[in-house]
């Protein structure tokens, strides 16, 4: 099973002033979603969303976190093996 490193929050608001809104576009988000799906097809599903911010459809992901989590590898790392 693939492992995921969580370095960012989930469900944060898109395109708030500053930060990522300077360069993030619907195309960039869509392309990134497709790359994530291709890397982890067993744990990622693609979803189409239309946002008010961009006024266009984009591709997003739905993560299957329980499926992605590998308890054995987690326990190994935790114990220092």
LINGI-V401640 format. One record per helix or strand of 3 or more residues. SS is the DSSP state (H for helix, E for strand). FROM is the first residue (numbers start at 1). LEN is the number of residues. Records with the same first field share a line. If there is no record, write none. Layout:
SS->FROM-LEN / FROM-LEN
This chain:
H->19-4 / 26-14 / 65-4 / 71-9
E->44-7 / 57-7
